[in-house]
Amino acid sequence: MAYKIDSDACISCGACAAECPVSAISEGDTSYVIDADTCIECGACAGTCPVGAPAEG
């Protein structure tokens, strides 16, 4: 199952987007978002996020 970002927890630092090997993460209106169709479920985003916003969803 693709990862999702908890928009309430996201601090919009961009660390997750920089780590995503398939560029599935982009800046949204209020937080970063993950394109579920592109996400390969590698967990790189979750491992780099300082607040734990990305999670399997």
PQR file of N, CA, C, O and H, with PARSE charges and radii, in Angstrom:
ATOM      1  N   MET A   1       0.837  -1.167   0.000 -0.4000 1.5000
ATOM      2  CA  MET A   1       0.000   0.000   0.000 -0.0000 2.0000
ATOM      3  C   MET A   1       0.892   1.243   0.000  0.5500 1.7000
ATOM      4  O   MET A   1       1.862   1.319   0.754 -0.5500 1.4000
ATOM      5  N   ALA A   2       0.562   2.201  -0.837 -0.4000 1.5000
ATOM      6  CA  ALA A   2       1.359   3.410  -0.975 -0.0000 2.0000
ATOM      7  C   ALA A   2       1.378   4.219   0.319  0.5500 1.7000
ATOM      8  O   ALA A   2       0.456   4.147   1.131 -0.5500 1.4000
ATOM      9  H   ALA A   2      -0.227   2.140  -1.449  0.4000 1.0000
ATOM     10  N   TYR A   3       2.434   4.979   0.487 -0.4000 1.5000
ATOM     11  CA  TYR A   3       2.556   5.852   1.644 -0.0000 2.0000
ATOM     12  C   TYR A   3       1.657   7.080   1.467  0.5500 1.7000
ATOM     13  O   TYR A   3       1.351   7.482   0.345 -0.5500 1.4000
ATOM     14  H   TYR A   3       3.183   5.038  -0.173  0.4000 1.0000
ATOM     15  N   LYS A   4       1.245   7.660   2.578 -0.4000 1.5000
ATOM     16  CA  LYS A   4       0.481   8.901   2.598 -0.0000 2.0000
ATOM     17  C   LYS A   4       1.151   9.823   3.610  0.5500 1.7000
ATOM     18  O   LYS A   4       1.830   9.365   4.529 -0.5500 1.4000
ATOM     19  H   LYS A   4       1.494   7.333   3.490  0.4000 1.0000
ATOM     20  N   ILE A   5       0.956  11.113   3.434 -0.4000 1.5000
ATOM     21  CA  ILE A   5       1.521  12.080   4.370 -0.0000 2.0000
ATOM     22  C   ILE A   5       0.407  12.633   5.243  0.5500 1.7000
ATOM     23  O   ILE A   5      -0.628  13.075   4.744 -0.5500 1.4000
ATOM     24  H   ILE A   5       0.404  11.486   2.687  0.4000 1.0000
ATOM     25  N   ASP A   6       0.629  12.603   6.543 -0.4000 1.5000
ATOM     26  CA  ASP A   6      -0.301  13.186   7.500 -0.0000 2.0000
ATOM     27  C   ASP A   6      -0.146  14.702   7.409  0.5500 1.7000
ATOM     28  O   ASP A   6       0.838  15.262   7.892 -0.5500 1.4000
ATOM     29  H   ASP A   6       1.470  12.244   6.948  0.4000 1.0000
ATOM     30  N   SER A   7      -1.115  15.355   6.793 -0.4000 1.5000
ATOM     31  CA  SER A   7      -0.997  16.791   6.554 -0.0000 2.0000
ATOM     32  C   SER A   7      -0.973  17.608   7.847  0.5500 1.7000
ATOM     33  O   SER A   7      -0.448  18.721   7.865 -0.5500 1.4000
ATOM     34  H   SER A   7      -1.914  14.899   6.401  0.4000 1.0000
ATOM     35  N   ASP A   8      -1.535  17.066   8.923 -0.4000 1.5000
ATOM     36  CA  ASP A   8      -1.492  17.772  10.203 -0.0000 2.0000
ATOM     37  C   ASP A   8      -0.088  17.735  10.816  0.5500 1.7000
ATOM     38  O   ASP A   8       0.306  18.660  11.526 -0.5500 1.4000
ATOM     39  H   ASP A   8      -1.962  16.162   8.909  0.4000 1.0000
ATOM     40  N   ALA A   9       0.651  16.684  10.545 -0.4000 1.5000
ATOM     41  CA  ALA A   9       1.996  16.540  11.099 -0.0000 2.0000
ATOM     42  C   ALA A   9       3.071  17.171  10.213  0.5500 1.7000
ATOM     43  O   ALA A   9       4.108  17.605  10.716 -0.5500 1.4000
ATOM     44  H   ALA A   9       0.331  15.932   9.968  0.4000 1.0000
ATOM     45  N   CYS A  10       2.838  17.227   8.915 -0.4000 1.5000
ATOM     46  CA  CYS A  10       3.831  17.718   7.946 -0.0000 2.0000
ATOM     47  C   CYS A  10       4.211  19.166   8.229  0.5500 1.7000
ATOM     48  O   CYS A  10       3.346  20.025   8.401 -0.5500 1.4000
ATOM     49  H   CYS A  10       1.996  16.875   8.506  0.4000 1.0000
ATOM     50  N   ILE A  11       5.520  19.428   8.274 -0.4000 1.5000
ATOM     51  CA  ILE A  11       6.023  20.787   8.497 -0.0000 2.0000
ATOM     52  C   ILE A  11       6.560  21.404   7.195  0.5500 1.7000
ATOM     53  O   ILE A  11       7.198  22.456   7.221 -0.5500 1.4000
ATOM     54  H   ILE A  11       6.223  18.731   8.134  0.4000 1.0000
ATOM     55  N   SER A  12       6.300  20.748   6.070 -0.4000 1.5000
ATOM     56  CA  SER A  12       6.675  21.236   4.738 -0.0000 2.0000
ATOM     57  C   SER A  12       8.158  21.544   4.594  0.5500 1.7000
ATOM     58  O   SER A  12       8.538  22.547   3.990 -0.5500 1.4000
ATOM     59  H   SER A  12       5.782  19.893   6.049  0.4000 1.0000
ATOM     60  N   CYS A  13       8.989  20.677   5.151 -0.4000 1.5000
ATOM     61  CA  CYS A  13      10.436  20.896   5.067 -0.0000 2.0000
ATOM     62  C   CYS A  13      11.029  20.389   3.750  0.5500 1.7000
ATOM     63  O   CYS A  13      12.092  20.846   3.331 -0.5500 1.4000
ATOM     64  H   CYS A  13       8.681  19.862   5.641  0.4000 1.0000
ATOM     65  N   GLY A  14      10.339  19.440   3.095 -0.4000 1.5000
ATOM     66  CA  GLY A  14      10.810  18.920   1.815 -0.0000 2.0000
ATOM     67  C   GLY A  14      11.793  17.777   1.903  0.5500 1.7000
ATOM     68  O   GLY A  14      12.250  17.284   0.871 -0.5500 1.4000
ATOM     69  H   GLY A  14       9.475  19.069   3.435  0.4000 1.0000
ATOM     70  N   ALA A  15      12.134  17.338   3.109 -0.4000 1.5000
ATOM     71  CA  ALA A  15      13.101  16.252   3.266 -0.0000 2.0000
ATOM     72  C   ALA A  15      12.616  14.975   2.579  0.5500 1.7000
ATOM     73  O   ALA A  15      13.411  14.259   1.971 -0.5500 1.4000
ATOM     74  H   ALA A  15      11.763  17.739   3.946  0.4000 1.0000
ATOM     75  N   CYS A  16      11.340  14.694   2.671 -0.4000 1.5000
ATOM     76  CA  CYS A  16      10.791  13.474   2.071 -0.0000 2.0000
ATOM     77  C   CYS A  16      10.897  13.513   0.544  0.5500 1.7000
ATOM     78  O   CYS A  16      11.264  12.520  -0.084 -0.5500 1.4000
ATOM     79  H   CYS A  16      10.694  15.276   3.165  0.4000 1.0000
ATOM     80  N   ALA A  17      10.579  14.646  -0.035 -0.4000 1.5000
ATOM     81  CA  ALA A  17      10.625  14.776  -1.493 -0.0000 2.0000
ATOM     82  C   ALA A  17      12.043  14.591  -2.017  0.5500 1.7000
ATOM     83  O   ALA A  17      12.250  13.986  -3.069 -0.5500 1.4000
ATOM     84  H   ALA A  17      10.281  15.452   0.475  0.4000 1.0000
ATOM     85  N   ALA A  18      13.011  15.112  -1.284 -0.4000 1.5000
ATOM     86  CA  ALA A  18      14.412  14.989  -1.693 -0.0000 2.0000
ATOM     87  C   ALA A  18      14.885  13.539  -1.668  0.5500 1.7000
ATOM     88  O   ALA A  18      15.756  13.165  -2.452 -0.5500 1.4000
ATOM     89  H   ALA A  18      12.843  15.603  -0.430  0.4000 1.0000
ATOM     90  N   GLU A  19      14.329  12.720  -0.784 -0.4000 1.5000
ATOM     91  CA  GLU A  19      14.744  11.324  -0.648 -0.0000 2.0000
ATOM     92  C   GLU A  19      14.002  10.348  -1.559  0.5500 1.7000
ATOM     93  O   GLU A  19      14.476   9.232  -1.772 -0.5500 1.4000
ATOM     94  H   GLU A  19      13.620  13.024  -0.147  0.4000 1.0000
ATOM     95  N   CYS A  20      12.864  10.739  -2.094 -0.4000 1.5000
ATOM     96  CA  CYS A  20      12.048   9.818  -2.899 -0.0000 2.0000
ATOM     97  C   CYS A  20      12.757   9.457  -4.206  0.5500 1.7000
ATOM     98  O   CYS A  20      13.029  10.339  -5.021 -0.5500 1.4000
ATOM     99  H   CYS A  20      12.479  11.645  -1.922  0.4000 1.0000
ATOM    100  N   PRO A  21      13.062   8.168  -4.418 -0.5600 1.5000
ATOM    101  CA  PRO A  21      13.801   7.767  -5.617  0.2800 2.0000
ATOM    102  C   PRO A  21      12.981   7.813  -6.904  0.5500 1.7000
ATOM    103  O   PRO A  21      13.547   7.740  -7.995 -0.5500 1.4000
ATOM    104  N   VAL A  22      11.663   7.932  -6.793 -0.4000 1.5000
ATOM    105  CA  VAL A  22      10.819   7.948  -7.998 -0.0000 2.0000
ATOM    106  C   VAL A  22      10.051   9.264  -8.145  0.5500 1.7000
ATOM    107  O   VAL A  22       9.135   9.357  -8.961 -0.5500 1.4000
ATOM    108  H   VAL A  22      11.204   7.990  -5.907  0.4000 1.0000
ATOM    109  N   SER A  23      10.417  10.270  -7.366 -0.4000 1.5000
ATOM    110  CA  SER A  23       9.794  11.599  -7.422 -0.0000 2.0000
ATOM    111  C   SER A  23       8.278  11.544  -7.286  0.5500 1.7000
ATOM    112  O   SER A  23       7.559  12.216  -8.026 -0.5500 1.4000
ATOM    113  H   SER A  23      11.161  10.195  -6.703  0.4000 1.0000
ATOM    114  N   ALA A  24       7.799  10.752  -6.351 -0.4000 1.5000
ATOM    115  CA  ALA A  24       6.362  10.612  -6.120 -0.0000 2.0000
ATOM    116  C   ALA A  24       5.813  11.671  -5.178  0.5500 1.7000
ATOM    117  O   ALA A  24       4.602  11.750  -4.971 -0.5500 1.4000
ATOM    118  H   ALA A  24       8.383  10.206  -5.750  0.4000 1.0000
ATOM    119  N   ILE A  25       6.693  12.485  -4.604 -0.4000 1.5000
ATOM    120  CA  ILE A  25       6.277  13.461  -3.594 -0.0000 2.0000
ATOM    121  C   ILE A  25       6.418  14.870  -4.139  0.5500 1.7000
ATOM    122  O   ILE A  25       7.444  15.235  -4.713 -0.5500 1.4000
ATOM    123  H   ILE A  25       7.677  12.421  -4.772  0.4000 1.0000
ATOM    124  N   SER A  26       5.355  15.659  -3.946 -0.4000 1.5000
ATOM    125  CA  SER A  26       5.384  17.042  -4.409 -0.0000 2.0000
ATOM    126  C   SER A  26       4.756  17.946  -3.355  0.5500 1.7000
ATOM    127  O   SER A  26       4.047  17.487  -2.459 -0.5500 1.4000
ATOM    128  H   SER A  26       4.522  15.362  -3.480  0.4000 1.0000
ATOM    129  N   GLU A  27       5.029  19.231  -3.482 -0.4000 1.5000
ATOM    130  CA  GLU A  27       4.495  20.195  -2.526 -0.0000 2.0000
ATOM    131  C   GLU A  27       3.043  20.490  -2.867  0.5500 1.7000
ATOM    132  O   GLU A  27       2.727  20.884  -3.990 -0.5500 1.4000
ATOM    133  H   GLU A  27       5.605  19.604  -4.210  0.4000 1.0000
ATOM    134  N   GLY A  28       2.166  20.299  -1.896 -0.4000 1.5000
ATOM    135  CA  GLY A  28       0.754  20.604  -2.065 -0.0000 2.0000
ATOM    136  C   GLY A  28       0.436  21.975  -1.508  0.5500 1.7000
ATOM    137  O   GLY A  28       1.338  22.758  -1.211 -0.5500 1.4000
ATOM    138  H   GLY A  28       2.422  19.980  -0.983  0.4000 1.0000
ATOM    139  N   ASP A  29      -0.842  22.264  -1.365 -0.4000 1.5000
ATOM    140  CA  ASP A  29      -1.263  23.575  -0.862 -0.0000 2.0000
ATOM    141  C   ASP A  29      -0.858  23.803   0.585  0.5500 1.7000
ATOM    142  O   ASP A  29      -0.382  24.881   0.941 -0.5500 1.4000
ATOM    143  H   ASP A  29      -1.575  21.628  -1.606  0.4000 1.0000
ATOM    144  N   THR A  30      -1.048  22.779   1.424 -0.4000 1.5000
ATOM    145  CA  THR A  30      -0.760  22.962   2.845 -0.0000 2.0000
ATOM    146  C   THR A  30       0.308  22.020   3.377  0.5500 1.7000
ATOM    147  O   THR A  30       0.821  22.229   4.477 -0.5500 1.4000
ATOM    148  H   THR A  30      -1.435  21.903   1.135  0.4000 1.0000
ATOM    149  N   SER A  31       0.652  20.987   2.618 -0.4000 1.5000
ATOM    150  CA  SER A  31       1.681  20.025   3.016 -0.0000 2.0000
ATOM    151  C   SER A  31       2.160  19.301   1.772  0.5500 1.7000
ATOM    152  O   SER A  31       1.634  19.505   0.678 -0.5500 1.4000
ATOM    153  H   SER A  31       0.235  20.816   1.725  0.4000 1.0000
ATOM    154  N   TYR A  32       3.159  18.456   1.948 -0.4000 1.5000
ATOM    155  CA  TYR A  32       3.601  17.642   0.821 -0.0000 2.0000
ATOM    156  C   TYR A  32       2.615  16.506   0.606  0.5500 1.7000
ATOM    157  O   TYR A  32       1.937  16.083   1.542 -0.5500 1.4000
ATOM    158  H   TYR A  32       3.587  18.290   2.836  0.4000 1.0000
ATOM    159  N   VAL A  33       2.532  16.010  -0.627 -0.4000 1.5000
ATOM    160  CA  VAL A  33       1.615  14.924  -0.965 -0.0000 2.0000
ATOM    161  C   VAL A  33       2.359  13.853  -1.740  0.5500 1.7000
ATOM    162  O   VAL A  33       3.343  14.135  -2.425 -0.5500 1.4000
ATOM    163  H   VAL A  33       3.083  16.354  -1.387  0.4000 1.0000
ATOM    164  N   ILE A  34       1.877  12.616  -1.626 -0.4000 1.5000
ATOM    165  CA  ILE A  34       2.478  11.479  -2.322 -0.0000 2.0000
ATOM    166  C   ILE A  34       1.519  10.969  -3.373  0.5500 1.7000
ATOM    167  O   ILE A  34       0.354  10.699  -3.079 -0.5500 1.4000
ATOM    168  H   ILE A  34       1.078  12.387  -1.070  0.4000 1.0000
ATOM    169  N   ASP A  35       1.999  10.834  -4.595 -0.4000 1.5000
ATOM    170  CA  ASP A  35       1.205  10.257  -5.683 -0.0000 2.0000
ATOM    171  C   ASP A  35       1.200   8.742  -5.498  0.5500 1.7000
ATOM    172  O   ASP A  35       2.222   8.086  -5.699 -0.5500 1.4000
ATOM    173  H   ASP A  35       2.946  11.053  -4.833  0.4000 1.0000
ATOM    174  N   ALA A  36       0.062   8.193  -5.118 -0.4000 1.5000
ATOM    175  CA  ALA A  36      -0.063   6.761  -4.821 -0.0000 2.0000
ATOM    176  C   ALA A  36       0.252   5.889  -6.034  0.5500 1.7000
ATOM    177  O   ALA A  36       0.715   4.759  -5.875 -0.5500 1.4000
ATOM    178  H   ALA A  36      -0.769   8.726  -4.955  0.4000 1.0000
ATOM    179  N   ASP A  37       0.011   6.393  -7.232 -0.4000 1.5000
ATOM    180  CA  ASP A  37       0.290   5.607  -8.433 -0.0000 2.0000
ATOM    181  C   ASP A  37       1.779   5.514  -8.736  0.5500 1.7000
ATOM    182  O   ASP A  37       2.215   4.581  -9.409 -0.5500 1.4000
ATOM    183  H   ASP A  37      -0.365   7.310  -7.360  0.4000 1.0000
ATOM    184  N   THR A  38       2.561   6.468  -8.249 -0.4000 1.5000
ATOM    185  CA  THR A  38       4.000   6.493  -8.494 -0.0000 2.0000
ATOM    186  C   THR A  38       4.797   5.875  -7.343  0.5500 1.7000
ATOM    187  O   THR A  38       5.883   5.336  -7.556 -0.5500 1.4000
ATOM    188  H   THR A  38       2.207   7.226  -7.702  0.4000 1.0000
ATOM    189  N   CYS A  39       4.262   5.952  -6.137 -0.4000 1.5000
ATOM    190  CA  CYS A  39       4.946   5.449  -4.935 -0.0000 2.0000
ATOM    191  C   CYS A  39       5.276   3.962  -5.063  0.5500 1.7000
ATOM    192  O   CYS A  39       4.423   3.154  -5.431 -0.5500 1.4000
ATOM    193  H   CYS A  39       3.380   6.390  -5.964  0.4000 1.0000
ATOM    194  N   ILE A  40       6.534   3.614  -4.751 -0.4000 1.5000
ATOM    195  CA  ILE A  40       6.961   2.204  -4.823 -0.0000 2.0000
ATOM    196  C   ILE A  40       7.063   1.573  -3.434  0.5500 1.7000
ATOM    197  O   ILE A  40       7.584   0.468  -3.280 -0.5500 1.4000
ATOM    198  H   ILE A  40       7.227   4.270  -4.451  0.4000 1.0000
ATOM    199  N   GLU A  41       6.557   2.290  -2.425 -0.4000 1.5000
ATOM    200  CA  GLU A  41       6.476   1.764  -1.064 -0.0000 2.0000
ATOM    201  C   GLU A  41       7.834   1.399  -0.461  0.5500 1.7000
ATOM    202  O   GLU A  41       7.947   0.426   0.285 -0.5500 1.4000
ATOM    203  H   GLU A  41       6.134   3.187  -2.550  0.4000 1.0000
ATOM    204  N   CYS A  42       8.856   2.179  -0.787 -0.4000 1.5000
ATOM    205  CA  CYS A  42      10.202   1.868  -0.299 -0.0000 2.0000
ATOM    206  C   CYS A  42      10.446   2.365   1.126  0.5500 1.7000
ATOM    207  O   CYS A  42      11.315   1.838   1.821 -0.5500 1.4000
ATOM    208  H   CYS A  42       8.765   2.969  -1.393  0.4000 1.0000
ATOM    209  N   GLY A  43       9.688   3.376   1.570 -0.4000 1.5000
ATOM    210  CA  GLY A  43       9.846   3.894   2.917 -0.0000 2.0000
ATOM    211  C   GLY A  43      10.936   4.927   3.098  0.5500 1.7000
ATOM    212  O   GLY A  43      11.192   5.359   4.222 -0.5500 1.4000
ATOM    213  H   GLY A  43       8.983   3.804   1.005  0.4000 1.0000
ATOM    214  N   ALA A  44      11.585   5.335   2.020 -0.4000 1.5000
ATOM    215  CA  ALA A  44      12.659   6.331   2.137 -0.0000 2.0000
ATOM    216  C   ALA A  44      12.131   7.634   2.730  0.5500 1.7000
ATOM    217  O   ALA A  44      12.824   8.286   3.511 -0.5500 1.4000
ATOM    218  H   ALA A  44      11.378   4.985   1.107  0.4000 1.0000
ATOM    219  N   CYS A  45      10.936   8.006   2.371 -0.4000 1.5000
ATOM    220  CA  CYS A  45      10.347   9.246   2.889 -0.0000 2.0000
ATOM    221  C   CYS A  45      10.132   9.169   4.395  0.5500 1.7000
ATOM    222  O   CYS A  45      10.435  10.116   5.121 -0.5500 1.4000
ATOM    223  H   CYS A  45      10.373   7.476   1.737  0.4000 1.0000
ATOM    224  N   ALA A  46       9.618   8.056   4.854 -0.4000 1.5000
ATOM    225  CA  ALA A  46       9.349   7.876   6.282 -0.0000 2.0000
ATOM    226  C   ALA A  46      10.638   7.875   7.089  0.5500 1.7000
ATOM    227  O   ALA A  46      10.673   8.361   8.220 -0.5500 1.4000
ATOM    228  H   ALA A  46       9.372   7.286   4.265  0.4000 1.0000
ATOM    229  N   GLY A  47      11.679   7.336   6.510 -0.4000 1.5000
ATOM    230  CA  GLY A  47      12.950   7.261   7.210 -0.0000 2.0000
ATOM    231  C   GLY A  47      13.657   8.586   7.356  0.5500 1.7000
ATOM    232  O   GLY A  47      14.514   8.734   8.227 -0.5500 1.4000
ATOM    233  H   GLY A  47      11.650   6.941   5.592  0.4000 1.0000
ATOM    234  N   THR A  48      13.321   9.550   6.527 -0.4000 1.5000
ATOM    235  CA  THR A  48      14.009  10.840   6.563 -0.0000 2.0000
ATOM    236  C   THR A  48      13.184  11.955   7.191  0.5500 1.7000
ATOM    237  O   THR A  48      13.735  12.999   7.540 -0.5500 1.4000
ATOM    238  H   THR A  48      12.625   9.429   5.819  0.4000 1.0000
ATOM    239  N   CYS A  49      11.898  11.765   7.342 -0.4000 1.5000
ATOM    240  CA  CYS A  49      11.016  12.813   7.874 -0.0000 2.0000
ATOM    241  C   CYS A  49      11.286  13.073   9.356  0.5500 1.7000
ATOM    242  O   CYS A  49      11.235  12.142  10.159 -0.5500 1.4000
ATOM    243  H   CYS A  49      11.450  10.916   7.059  0.4000 1.0000
ATOM    244  N   PRO A  50      11.570  14.316   9.729 -0.5600 1.5000
ATOM    245  CA  PRO A  50      11.862  14.610  11.130  0.2800 2.0000
ATOM    246  C   PRO A  50      10.653  14.540  12.065  0.5500 1.7000
ATOM    247  O   PRO A  50      10.817  14.493  13.285 -0.5500 1.4000
ATOM    248  N   VAL A  51       9.437  14.531  11.501 -0.4000 1.5000
ATOM    249  CA  VAL A  51       8.237  14.494  12.340 -0.0000 2.0000
ATOM    250  C   VAL A  51       7.373  13.253  12.106  0.5500 1.7000
ATOM    251  O   VAL A  51       6.297  13.130  12.692 -0.5500 1.4000
ATOM    252  H   VAL A  51       9.304  14.569  10.511  0.4000 1.0000
ATOM    253  N   GLY A  52       7.834  12.339  11.261 -0.4000 1.5000
ATOM    254  CA  GLY A  52       7.101  11.093  11.026 -0.0000 2.0000
ATOM    255  C   GLY A  52       5.798  11.248  10.276  0.5500 1.7000
ATOM    256  O   GLY A  52       4.874  10.459  10.478 -0.5500 1.4000
ATOM    257  H   GLY A  52       8.708  12.438  10.786  0.4000 1.0000
ATOM    258  N   ALA A  53       5.699  12.256   9.406 -0.4000 1.5000
ATOM    259  CA  ALA A  53       4.448  12.495   8.679 -0.0000 2.0000
ATOM    260  C   ALA A  53       4.114  11.407   7.655  0.5500 1.7000
ATOM    261  O   ALA A  53       2.946  11.031   7.562 -0.5500 1.4000
ATOM    262  H   ALA A  53       6.449  12.896   9.242  0.4000 1.0000
ATOM    263  N   PRO A  54       5.069  10.879   6.882 -0.5600 1.5000
ATOM    264  CA  PRO A  54       4.723   9.820   5.927  0.2800 2.0000
ATOM    265  C   PRO A  54       4.518   8.483   6.646  0.5500 1.7000
ATOM    266  O   PRO A  54       5.291   8.105   7.526 -0.5500 1.4000
ATOM    267  N   ALA A  55       3.464   7.786   6.250 -0.4000 1.5000
ATOM    268  CA  ALA A  55       3.185   6.470   6.819 -0.0000 2.0000
ATOM    269  C   ALA A  55       2.466   5.619   5.782  0.5500 1.7000
ATOM    270  O   ALA A  55       1.816   6.146   4.880 -0.5500 1.4000
ATOM    271  H   ALA A  55       2.835   8.092   5.535  0.4000 1.0000
ATOM    272  N   GLU A  56       2.586   4.305   5.914 -0.4000 1.5000
ATOM    273  CA  GLU A  56       1.871   3.428   5.006 -0.0000 2.0000
ATOM    274  C   GLU A  56       0.387   3.702   5.169  0.5500 1.7000
ATOM    275  O   GLU A  56      -0.138   3.780   6.280 -0.5500 1.4000
ATOM    276  H   GLU A  56       3.115   3.877   6.647  0.4000 1.0000
ATOM    277  N   GLY A  57      -0.271   3.844   4.030 -0.4000 1.5000
ATOM    278  CA  GLY A  57      -1.628   4.268   4.161 -0.0000 2.0000
ATOM    279  C   GLY A  57      -2.676   3.542   3.525  0.5500 1.7000
ATOM    280  O   GLY A  57      -3.844   3.913   3.642 -0.5500 1.4000
ATOM    281  H   GLY A  57       0.155   3.781   3.128  0.4000 1.0000
TER
END
